[in-house]
Each structure stands twice: as structure tokens, then as C-alpha cells.
């Protein structure tokens, strides 16, 4: 029996909590990019936060876009201006390469804000279910008892 590891798929979806068990029965894993590293966390009943480690990137180097249930985060560093001082990098452990991360969002999940602090980009998401789709409680009325019709009287 084959077992598929769907963890790469889980890492790129937000708001599909109830569907994960169904996905285990579906297709195999997808190759997920490893840069930049990120976390997805639940911050409330209908609130989520995606945090990406973007050390070395400024606000101007990052862009966030949502389109058709897809959250896309891109980063590209502008080359440093020439200062006339020759620099030689002896070891480069801080990656500054361009990246693009895509996350599939569940229906009615919207981005509410983004902040950049201490090398971490935080993108806040909220699931906003429309009133028409929210569960409603229907009261059962007492009303008058059902009337019976006598067949002989008719």
C-alpha cells in the first residue's frame, strides 16, 4: 500500500483545516520550494498568520498580491549602488536571491494586513463567511394542534 506525504501541500494552504483528511486520500506530494522558510499559524477561530523569514529584504523589495484564492508573496533585492569601495564577500550565508511563494486560500479568506519587523514578514488572514452562508438557528413554533377531518361529515 502506498502512503503519500502531503506535508508540502499542507504548508501552502491556509483555511482548509477540515479538508486535510480528504487530501490524504488524494494525489501525491508536490515539490515545494524551500526558500524562504515560513510558518503558518492559527491566531483565532477564523484568523491565520503566515510568517516568512526575509532577512535582508526591505519593504520596497517585497510585494504581496491576492488573486482568485491565491496569495502570492514576491521578493527581489535591488543591486547595491556602487560606492567606489571594493567589497569581497568571504562567506555568504544570508540568501538574498529573488523568490516567489504562493499559498492557496480557502473560500472567503482575505488578507487583512502585513507587517515587516526584525526580518520577518507577517501576513494576517481572516476567514469572513458571508451572512447568507453562516449557519442559522430555526425556531420551531408551537402553533395550533393539527386538525383532523371526519370522513363521515364530508
Secondary structure, 3 states (H helix, E strand, C coil): CCCCCCHHHHHCEECCHHHHHHHCCCCCCCCCCCCCCEEEEECCCCEEEEEEECCCCCHHHEEEEEECCEEEEEECCCCCCCCCCCCCCCCCCCCCCCEEEEEEECCCEEEEEEEEECCEEEEEEEECCCHHHCCCCCCCCCCCCCCCCCCCCC
